[in-house]
Amino acid sequence: PAQQQGDFLSCGDECGPVFPQHAQIRAGAAEFDDARFETRLKALFDAWANADARALEDELQYEKTRDSVFASILLPRLIDERNRLMADRIVDIARSGPKSFVAVGALHLVGKDGIVERLRRRGFTVRQL
């Protein structure tokens, strides 16, 4: 198994269509090494550290408009798909008892497809504490 993992990770471009994610992973890694990405990531962190939901949403929306692996592959999986799944689970939790407390990462709370708006569309009252 360890040898197979090593072979998979070192197969390079010759893997072609067998491992289409390989090129995406390499492109994504290159984006993370870009100083401009570090600047944008710092802006996200600063918005989070200052509890600035508007700035968080603005930064997230900006990232989604970029032509990048981060925007086209990672954000939809890390944020959008998980928002849908977590909102569904929160609904189940909330309906299972009289009181509920749920904690999620800040980027999951903002935007029209964030958990807060998803819950509101399903009839829940959500308020910031």
C-alpha positions in Angstrom: 0.0 0.0 0.0 2.7 2.5 0.8 4.4 1.8 -2.5 1.1 2.2 -4.3 0.6 5.6 -2.7 4.0 6.7 -3.6 3.5 5.6 -7.2 0.2 7.5 -7.3 1.7 10.6 -5.9 4.7 10.5 -8.2 2.9 9.5 -11.5 3.1 13.1 -12.9 1.5 14.1 -16.1 1.8 10.6 -17.7 -1.2 9.6 -15.6 -3.3 11.7 -17.9 -7.1 11.1 -17.7 -6.8 8.3 -15.3 -6.2 10.8 -12.5 -7.7 14.1 -13.8 -7.6 15.5 -10.3 -3.8 15.3 -10.2 -3.3 18.3 -12.5 -5.9 20.2 -10.5 -4.1 19.5 -7.2 -0.8 20.6 -8.7 -2.4 23.8 -10.0 -4.1 24.5 -6.6 -0.8 24.0 -4.8 0.9 26.5 -7.1 -1.9 29.0 -6.3 -1.3 28.6 -2.6 2.4 29.5 -3.2 1.4 32.7 -4.9 2.0 35.9 -2.8 -1.3 37.3 -4.1 -3.2 34.4 -2.6 -1.5 35.0 0.7 -2.6 38.6 0.6 -6.2 37.5 -0.1 -6.1 34.9 2.6 -4.9 37.5 5.1 -7.9 39.7 4.1 -10.2 36.7 4.9 -8.4 36.2 8.2 -8.6 39.9 9.1 -12.3 39.9 8.4 -12.8 36.9 10.6 -10.6 38.3 13.4 -12.6 41.5 13.4 -16.0 39.7 13.3 -16.8 41.6 10.1 -19.4 39.4 8.4 -19.8 41.9 5.5 -16.0 41.8 4.7 -16.0 38.0 5.0 -18.8 37.7 2.5 -17.2 40.2 0.2 -13.9 38.3 0.3 -15.6 34.9 -0.3 -17.6 36.3 -3.2 -14.4 37.8 -4.7 -12.6 34.5 -4.4 -15.6 32.7 -6.2 -15.2 35.1 -9.2 -11.6 34.3 -9.7 -10.4 31.9 -12.5 -8.6 29.5 -10.2 -8.6 25.9 -9.0 -9.4 27.3 -5.5 -12.6 29.0 -6.9 -13.7 26.3 -9.3 -12.9 23.1 -7.3 -12.1 23.8 -3.6 -14.6 26.5 -2.7 -17.6 24.6 -4.0 -16.6 21.5 -2.1 -15.3 23.1 1.1 -18.0 25.7 1.4 -21.1 25.4 -0.9 -21.6 21.6 -0.7 -20.9 21.5 3.0 -23.2 24.4 3.6 -26.1 22.4 2.1 -25.2 19.3 4.1 -24.7 21.2 7.4 -28.0 23.2 6.9 -29.9 19.9 6.4 -28.3 18.4 9.5 -29.0 21.5 11.6 -32.6 21.3 10.6 -32.7 17.7 11.8 -31.0 18.7 15.1 -33.3 21.7 15.7 -36.4 19.6 15.1 -35.2 16.8 17.4 -35.5 18.8 20.6 -36.5 22.1 22.2 -33.0 23.8 22.2 -30.0 23.5 20.0 -26.5 24.9 19.7 -24.5 24.5 16.6 -21.0 25.8 15.8 -19.6 26.1 12.3 -16.8 28.0 10.6 -17.4 31.7 9.8 -17.3 31.3 6.0 -20.2 28.9 6.3 -22.4 31.6 7.8 -22.2 34.3 5.1 -23.8 34.8 1.7 -27.0 33.8 0.0 -25.9 30.2 0.0 -24.5 30.3 3.6 -26.1 28.3 6.4 -27.9 31.3 7.9 -29.8 32.1 4.7 -30.4 28.4 4.0 -32.1 28.1 7.4 -34.1 31.3 7.0 -35.4 30.0 3.6 -36.6 26.9 5.5 -38.5 29.0 8.1 -36.0 29.3 10.9 -35.3 32.5 12.8 -31.5 33.0 13.0 -29.9 35.7 14.9 -26.3 36.7 15.6 -25.2 36.6 19.2 
